Amino acid sequence: MALLPGINGSADLKKLRVGELPALAAEVRKLIVEGVSRTGGHLASSLGATDLILALHYVFDTPADRIVFDTGHQTYAHKILTGRAARFNTIRTRGGLSGFLKRYESEYDAFGAGHASTALSAAAGMAAARDQGGPARRVVAVVADGAMTGGMAWEAMQNIGHLGTDLLVVLNDNQMFISERVGRLGHILTKLLTRGSVQRAVRRMEIFLGRFPITGKVIRRIIKRARVFFFPGMIFEEMGFAYFGPVDGHSLPELVRVLGYVKDLKGPVLLHVVTKKGRGYEPAEDSPTEFHGTPKFDIETGEASRPGAPGQAAPTFTSVFGRTLVELAKKDPKICAITAAMPEGTGLDLFRDAFPARYYDVGIAEEHAVTFAAGLAAEGMKPVAAIYSSFMQRSFDQVQHDVSLQKLPVVIAMDRAGLVGEDGPTHHGVFDLSLFRMVPDLVIMAPADENELRHMLATAFACGQPALLRYPRGRGFGVPLDPELKVLPLGRGRLLSRGRDVNFLAIGNRVHPALRAAELLQAYGVEAGVADMRFAKPLDGELIRSLAAAGPLITVEDNALAGGFGSAVLEFLNEEGIDARVLRLGIGDAYVEQGRPDELYAEAGLTPEKIAGAASAWLAGRGAAKSF
């Protein structure tokens, strides 16, 4: 590392010659590969964006100039070049660097970024603040092509074009989303990559017009209209942007030259930069989808390091969902599936391969995905929209207005519910029960394990109502899978054991920890029962009423306590006039940072030992907890 130790921001970069930048980029990539191999993380996107990020910080005067990134999983080089190289080996670990951008982690992180399609709106707001008398600064939005499929990005584009403010949009076109690119924008960008003949034709037109006695201004106007007519880039020109590109995103001299030219242009400018995901690390270049978000891996072979012996580990909830959906779809030709650019992440790649005609990838457009599903359901199809819990926050209105209000039988499969681990607060799925529990006519289910997930998916299709199924990231609990699917009684839990001293009302992936907590309490003479409640809505009032009559209740969930499952139980008891002593265990009123899931669940008090300790202290009148 000859150059990197001396780089702590834009000012240090400017001391280098342009010819030294490729060597620095190689050092940055080496550090990214070494760090992610030990911690896991978003590798391919960050490797692909390294040259672009280096050039941006070299040309612009950051942090005074604002660079706003979309999503954040392309920004590891940004962290390394802005004073965080020495701590990069802590990325995505407890107390270490975040895997995404955080305003309170560095002054260079102009805007937090964990979800897609936000950069353009934020950058437009920053430019508007500058125009209202704020400090003179340049504003740049770096948007990956996948984020441009989100509706919010286009809402911002039309507004920026209308305002006409000075703003540079860098379109980082890596010709992929997380998986393969979909949608018309991808086709337009592909055409732009092959437009060399059009460029030459326009240049010949410019020379030809120069022979006539007309002003340069008129020539420029004619040339611009010719560009709009000939280029697929006309979509950006017509929205009010001056379009430049495509530019090779891995030629640092060219990037520096072009950025230096466009940085002070007036009005909205869009620079189209073409990059390759995984650049500089052959396994990631060959398999960018696998290395988008990767666990720890061996640098020499590129092989992931996964815990557990082959063939012995429990299947993931995601894989069980994908296989069960295919099983159901084989029997019912009306079942169809929708993803928002996440086929592998949601397990829908299995459905895609089995039933390509019934599979829809709508791009990073969760709102559209849900209403699209509503349209399918309105015409008699049986759609399932598989979307991560934290991304479903965007689709609340669509669930309420387009699905539930119209009583359309759409199934929403929410993967990554609960604490997801190293991705941190932008990705923890701990708000969905609170958000959606208030919506009328919506069934909300949470399986205790992978076997229940199978039956709940069958139940969701069979119930004839809007149904939301939430389940966690990662492997199941290793329970046997029933060969035959069954439809569960709607709104009915199951009593696993009845306690004399206290009863746990647990839901979702906290049922098995509650069972273990009951065993721990038993060793100390506390007899605790456990109910797998299964449904957050409709609640099993009969089961709650029965257990409340037997003694104290403890609710256990992996959702925010505010408005979550425990709140639903309290509301039910209040409405029924039942005087019961209740302790609620769940996620407190604070964002949970990144870390291993076991670390985070322990800190939240939701491991078996912590649950048992909280129960013993509470039952003893909030005295000291026993050591479990």
Sequence and secondary structure as in RCSB ss.txt:
>XXXX:A:sequence
MALLPGINGSADLKKLRVGELPALAAEVRKLIVEGVSRTGGHLASSLGATDLILALHYVFDTPADRIVFDTGHQT
YAHKILTGRAARFNTIRTRGGLSGFLKRYESEYDAFGAGHASTALSAAAGMAAARDQGGPARRVVAVVADGAMTG
GMAWEAMQNIGHLGTDLLVVLNDNQMFISERVGRLGHILTKLLTRGSVQRAVRRMEIFLGRFPITGKVIRRIIKR
ARVFFFPGMIFEEMGFAYFGPVDGHSLPELVRVLGYVKDLKGPVLLHVVTKKGRGYEPAEDSPTEFHGTPKFDIE
TGEASRPGAPGQAAPTFTSVFGRTLVELAKKDPKICAITAAMPEGTGLDLFRDAFPARYYDVGIAEEHAVTFAAG
LAAEGMKPVAAIYSSFMQRSFDQVQHDVSLQKLPVVIAMDRAGLVGEDGPTHHGVFDLSLFRMVPDLVIMAPADE
NELRHMLATAFACGQPALLRYPRGRGFGVPLDPELKVLPLGRGRLLSRGRDVNFLAIGNRVHPALRAAELLQAYG
VEAGVADMRFAKPLDGELIRSLAAAGPLITVEDNALAGGFGSAVLEFLNEEGIDARVLRLGIGDAYVEQGRPDEL
YAEAGLTPEKIAGAASAWLAGRGAAKSF
>XXXX:A:secstr
  SGGG  SHHHHTTS GGGHHHHHHHHHHHHHHHHHHH B  HHHHHHHHHHHHHHHHS TTTSEEEESSSTT 
HHHHIIIIIGGGGGGTTSTTS  SSB TTT TT  S BSSSS HHHHHHHHHHHHHTT     EEEEEEGGGGGS
HHHHHHHHHHHHHT  EEEEEEE SBSSSB  SHHHHHHHHHHT HHHHHHHHHHHHHHTTSS  HHHHHHHHHH
HHHHH TTHHHHHTT EEEEEEETT HHHHHHHHHHHTT SSEEEEEEE  TTTT HHHHH TTTTTSB SB TT
T  B  SS TTTS  BHHHHHHHHHHHHHHH TTEEEEESS HHHHTHHHHHHH GGGEEE  S HHHHHHHHHH
HHHTT EEEEEEEHHHHGGGHHIIIIIIITTT   EEEEEEEB  STTGGGT B SHHHHHTTSTT EEE  SSH
HHHHHHHHHHHHS S EEEEEESSB       SS     TT  EEEE  SSEEEEE GGGHHHHHHHHHHHHTTT
  EEEEE  EEES  HHHHHHHHHHS EEEEEEEESTTSHHHHHHHHHHHHT    EEEEEE SS    S HHHH
HHHTT SHHHHHHHHHHHHTTS      
